[in-house]
Amino acid sequence: MDYTLKASIERLRKISIYLFLFTNIALFGTLFAQNFLTNSQFTYQYLIMSHEGLGNYDCNKDNNFCFGVWEEGTVKNLEQCNENSTILIYNVDNTTTRHTNEFKELVFDKNKKIKPEYKESNIFITYEYENVKNPTCIKNYKIIYSIHKVFPKLSSLIADIKLDPKYFDATRKSINPFVYGETSISNIAKRYPLYLIFKPFLIIASLLMIFYWVYTKKIIYSINKSEKTELYYVFGILSGIFLFFHVLFLGSEIQNEIFVKLRRYFIAFFILFELLAQFFLIKKLYSIKKIINNLINYFILQIKLYFVIFFLFSTLLVTCLMIFLDISKKFDYIIEWNYFVFLSFYYLLTFFLWKKINF
């Protein structure tokens, strides 16, 4: 066996394992980050909430009679928070209310200035602690708080992200889309800051996918030279290209009608071409299995064959169901999430298919 063939096999094995890892980091990393952010309600405490004692908070002209008590700023220290929730009661002379908007409508005009008749009124806020944990206090998140003591900037970064105007919680709860199909991959992957995880890793994965097929063709050509165009190579390269464009334009705001329609098909083309590439590659490997018998693990080759057959059959079944039945979006999302994961295992199998070469 020449050095070029040995080197190509080792490179293909490395590409395969990286492709498997990067794809799953993109998918599971994004899902974990989504669930973590939506469950992490801790934040900086507003002025009134950071008060240490019980009693009254006086509203006077120095604090604009408490109109902006919730907007006057925050204590930029996550540890300065009350562990218990607080009940607020707005007092205006003999009138009381627990609703901020009701208090503002009563006391202030449209210009956010106190109405003349209330300038001399006795206005204050009474607050007391409930026997209920405050979800915005980091001290009530034992694991996160212990991490915060060691890495305070990390928890502050999380709080800052959730206060950023670009942040949008697409689910507002923890999700398990592999089982329940609460949302699509793109719906959360295009959001800030989740696209900072999803897009870089999957763009790298799409480039690795192209190299995967390049080195696959290079190995097979070294073993069985042929001048004809190999279909597994063509479809494999196309699958990598369409995955790249799908990720690149994810969340794009380009409103061109043709582009919008085309973008919807990127992921479909990726899956279709990837399955075709796998099918024709298995067919090719079986046609030369006697030649490559000492280079591959035959048992893994059989698993890859069953893997491809299963995917082709399931894809055909799902397509028929979608055509003839009124399939819910949840079912569609479940298929989407699970497809991505199972497809990544194809590359893991490639790592074990080709035997490790000792130089």
Protein Blocks (a to p, Z undefined) as FASTA:
>chain_A
ZZklmmmmmmmmmmmmmmmmmmmmmmmmmmmmmmmmmmmmbccddfklmpmbgcdddddf
knonommmmmnoccfbfklccfbdcdddddehjaccfbfklmmmmmpcfkopacfklmmp
ccdddddddfbdcfkbmklmmklmmmmmmmmmlmmmmmmmmmpmkbccfkopacdfklno
pacfklmmmpcfklmmmmmmmmmmmmmmmmmmmmmmmmmmmmmgcfbdcfklmmmmmmmm
mmmmmmmmgoiabfbfklmmmmmmmmmmmmmmmmmmmmmmmmmmmmmmmmmmmmpcfklm
mmmmmmmmmmmmmmmmmmmmmmmpccdfklmmmmmmmmmmmmmmmmmmmmmmpccddZZ
